[in-house]
Amino acid sequence: MSRICELTGKGRLTGNNVSHANNKTKRVFLPNLQHVTLLSETLERGFKFRVSTHGLRSVEHNGGLDNWLLKTKDDKLSANARKVKRELVKAQKAAA
């Protein structure tokens, strides 16, 4: 399972541990990923995602999962999130 946020695309970063003697060794910075169920108001059901805590705050800031998916470009989203976005767009077109 890759360590990438399904909604923001945030992944791992690399850097160095630097000792007191200024020795440098490679290390990895991993995003804080959480398994969450986000509710869609339009589709009236929940969807499970693996989201970073930063991504979760961003979703809440934008007014929920529906608004976040509609505003975000497809290249940042995972395959699962793109599928939910397609369902959302289809449901909105049917309602209009």
C-alpha positions as CSV (number, residue, x, y, z in Angstrom):
1,M,0.0,0.0,0.0
2,S,1.6,3.3,-1.1
3,R,1.8,6.1,1.3
4,I,0.0,8.7,-0.7
5,C,-3.0,10.8,0.3
6,E,-6.0,9.9,-2.0
7,L,-7.4,13.4,-2.0
8,T,-4.4,15.7,-2.1
9,G,-1.7,13.5,-3.7
10,K,0.7,14.3,-0.8
11,G,3.4,11.6,-0.6
12,R,6.7,10.9,1.1
13,L,9.6,13.2,1.0
14,T,13.3,12.5,1.5
15,G,15.9,14.3,3.4
16,N,18.8,13.9,5.8
17,N,19.3,13.1,9.5
18,V,22.1,15.4,10.6
19,S,24.1,14.4,13.7
20,H,25.9,16.7,16.1
21,A,29.1,15.8,14.2
22,N,27.4,17.0,11.0
23,N,27.2,13.4,9.6
24,K,24.3,13.1,7.1
25,T,22.3,9.9,6.6
26,K,19.3,9.6,4.3
27,R,15.8,9.4,5.8
28,V,12.2,9.5,4.7
29,F,9.4,11.9,5.9
30,L,6.0,10.1,5.7
31,P,2.7,11.9,5.6
32,N,0.3,11.4,8.5
33,L,-2.3,9.2,6.8
34,Q,-5.6,8.2,8.4
35,H,-8.3,5.8,7.3
36,V,-11.5,7.9,7.3
37,T,-15.1,7.7,6.1
38,L,-16.2,10.9,4.5
39,L,-19.9,11.6,3.9
40,S,-21.2,12.9,0.6
41,E,-24.3,15.1,1.0
42,T,-25.4,14.8,-2.7
43,L,-25.0,11.0,-2.8
44,E,-26.2,10.5,0.8
45,R,-23.6,7.9,1.7
46,G,-20.1,7.5,3.0
47,F,-16.8,6.7,1.2
48,K,-13.7,5.3,2.8
49,F,-10.4,7.1,1.9
50,R,-6.8,7.1,3.2
51,V,-6.3,10.8,3.7
52,S,-3.5,12.9,5.3
53,T,-4.5,15.0,8.2
54,H,-3.7,18.1,6.1
55,G,-6.0,16.8,3.4
56,L,-8.8,16.2,6.0
57,R,-8.5,19.8,7.2
58,S,-8.6,21.0,3.6
59,V,-11.8,19.1,2.9
60,E,-13.5,20.5,5.9
61,H,-12.3,24.0,5.0
62,N,-13.8,23.7,1.5
63,G,-17.2,22.7,2.9
64,G,-17.1,18.9,2.7
65,L,-16.2,16.1,0.3
66,D,-18.6,17.2,-2.5
67,N,-17.1,20.7,-2.8
68,W,-13.5,19.4,-2.5
69,L,-13.9,16.8,-5.3
70,L,-15.6,19.3,-7.6
71,K,-12.8,21.9,-7.1
72,T,-9.8,19.5,-7.3
73,K,-8.2,18.4,-10.6
74,D,-8.3,14.7,-11.5
75,D,-4.5,14.3,-11.7
76,K,-4.3,14.9,-7.9
77,L,-7.0,12.4,-7.0
78,S,-6.7,8.6,-6.7
79,A,-8.6,6.2,-8.9
80,N,-11.1,5.7,-6.0
81,A,-11.7,9.5,-5.6
82,R,-12.1,10.0,-9.4
83,K,-14.8,7.3,-9.4
84,V,-16.6,9.1,-6.6
85,K,-16.2,12.4,-8.4
86,R,-17.8,10.9,-11.6
87,E,-20.8,9.6,-9.5
88,L,-21.1,13.1,-8.0
89,V,-21.1,14.9,-11.3
90,K,-23.6,12.3,-12.7
91,A,-25.9,12.8,-9.8
92,Q,-25.8,16.6,-10.1
93,K,-26.6,16.5,-13.8
94,A,-29.6,14.2,-13.1
95,A,-30.9,16.6,-10.4
96,A,-30.7,19.6,-12.7
